[in-house]
């Protein structure tokens, strides 16, 4: 079940990783000839189309998952990911196809963005609803653990190819190999997800999902959006941007930053799984509050260590510490946000809140942080960015809608033979029977 739900998320982050790593080669092959810096900027701008398309995917595929079932939605997102990856793999060089190569690349990124936008809602709902008593947090944490695995897989592929091929070979055809590997994952994803594709729910609510979300659960949606701001900002600022930050502003060597990135992603995987398990035992709201307060207070002094000791051991310790802090929040976040919504609109609610936050405050975080520089009013820019994103998350956790939705006596995934969902009178949780459970 976990493999079926998470393989799409793994492929999404893998594609993000390899595109970022091979962006200079993609630019040289598929974009108009110009200076390398301009080509790279254009390549990253095309990549940003994926972030822009995520809310559209959340809107379309989230509703599809709520109406047709989690299994069919996961199958569809996997097919869309495969189509986007195949377009990049087969995109002819600019020297052969001219502007058509740019159009194909943009279309590929749009398809991948739409797929990624719909993936998180269906996958998170699928995991927490099928996890069983006392395991919903641990099951949901695998969504973030796969991010660390994807980053390590992308780095391993990049290291292997650059070691085996010359720069000329990489520019000519080698950059396509990572996308071929990503395309090979698709059949396994379809096989896994086909086994989990149950028929649509037996009772269908024909009320418009967006109308229901906006008029009956607006407070819960705003709480989910507040949590998603930190869920989106923290990984981009403290995990993805960290190697570049260390190299540009702290004098850390590229080799040290890459070694530290590997250690950090290992901590991200382990920490995410631990956070999900702890949330099951202590309560997801308590877990998220503690993690949010730690993300406000600790990143600045941890990053400050690099200023006085820009060596490899310190960089490894900093990366592992920061990724571990991020993991404590993002590992429990899927259950925290999933529990805010009733099952009939859960995938849409998760997808819209998360992708709106990521599109605005996640995907553009590295560019914004690079423009801010090393520090902002004496505080490291990455730490300040995360602290500011943590304030609305903390407000959401302490808000009445979140408190009512996360009744410690009846959290999602803990009830026997049922899925508790917010939807009762006065904001209390009600239990969906097996006949009402979405597939």
Phi, psi and omega in degrees: 000315180295318179297318180297319182286325191263348185294327176293319178295321177298316181293322179301309181289330175297314179298319177301314184295311185288328177296317179296319182292326184253016181305319178299320179291320178298318180297316181294328184274321193247353183246162182301144180292127178200194179290153188298324181294317178294320177299316180297318179298319178295321179297316179290330176293319175297320178299325181294342176302328179298320179292322179294325183280347184301314179300326177296317176297321178298318181294314185282308186281332175297315177294323177300318180294323180287331183266320186260345180115157183291318183300306178302324179294319179294324175297316182294317179296324179295319179295319179294320176300315180298320179296316179296317179296320180295323179296318177295317181300320186261003182297122181290153180298156179298327180295338181262312188256350181066223185294341178300327179295325178291317180298317180296317179297317179295318178297320179299315180293326177294316178297318179294323178293318177298317179297314180296324180296324179272344185294314189294320181294312180293319183291316180296316179297316180302315184291310186289333181282334183252004188290327183097173186299125174071016182231007185295319179295317180295317179297315180296333182293341179295337177300317180278330176299324179293337175297314178297319178297320180295317179298320178291321178296316179297318179295321179294318178296316180297316180296318181294316182292316180292336176281328185269331187246152175283167180297323178295318177294322178297317181292327184281311184213343186296329181294342179282338184301317179301325179286330173296320177296318177298323179293329179293338180288332187303311180303321178296321178297318180294321179295314180297317185282335177296323179292339181256006184274091177276163178293165179300163182303150184284335175244124185249127175270116185272002177294141179303129185295315181295323178296317178299316181295317185285324187264330184253343185223033182297319179297319179292323178296319179294324176295319178296322178294319178298316176296321184293334177300316178284324178300323179277320187285318187298312180296321181291320185281321188254352178244301185287316183279344188303312180302317179293319178300314182295321181289317187282325192242350182238001177075017178283138181289154177303318181299316180296322181291324180288320176297317179294325178297321177297314178297320179296319180290329172298318177295326178296317179297307182296318181294323179297314180296320178295319180297318178298318179294319179295321179299325177294328185271320186257347184107132187290326180295315179298318180298315182291324178297313179299314181297320179296316180295325176293324179288338175283319191267327195263329184303322182298309178294329178293314178295330179296339178296330182290334182294322182266337182224075181277054181247174185296311179302318179295319180297320178296316179296319180295313182297315180296320180294313182293317179294325176295320176297315178300319183298325181299328179273307188290336178292327179265346185299320180304315178292320181301315181282322180300324182288348180285337190242147171292156187300330185292339179232014189296312183297319179294315181298315178297311186297315182293314182294314183293312186286330174297318179292316182293320180299324184268317190244356180256297186298330181264004182299313180302317180295318180295316181294323178297324180287330178289331179088201185295312187220157176229108185057041176086353180253133177308134189301320180295320179293319180295318180300315180292320179298319178294321177291334181285337182296310176294331176294317178294321177297321179295318181296329182266001183283153178302319179300320180290320180298318180292322183290330184254055174298120185298338182278348186208057180284164179301136175086357184258344183277143180288131175056027180203166176239111177292141179216144175290130180170357179281177181292143179063027175078006180284161180281140170239162185254129176271129180284174181301323181294334181267351184293130176292151183288000000 
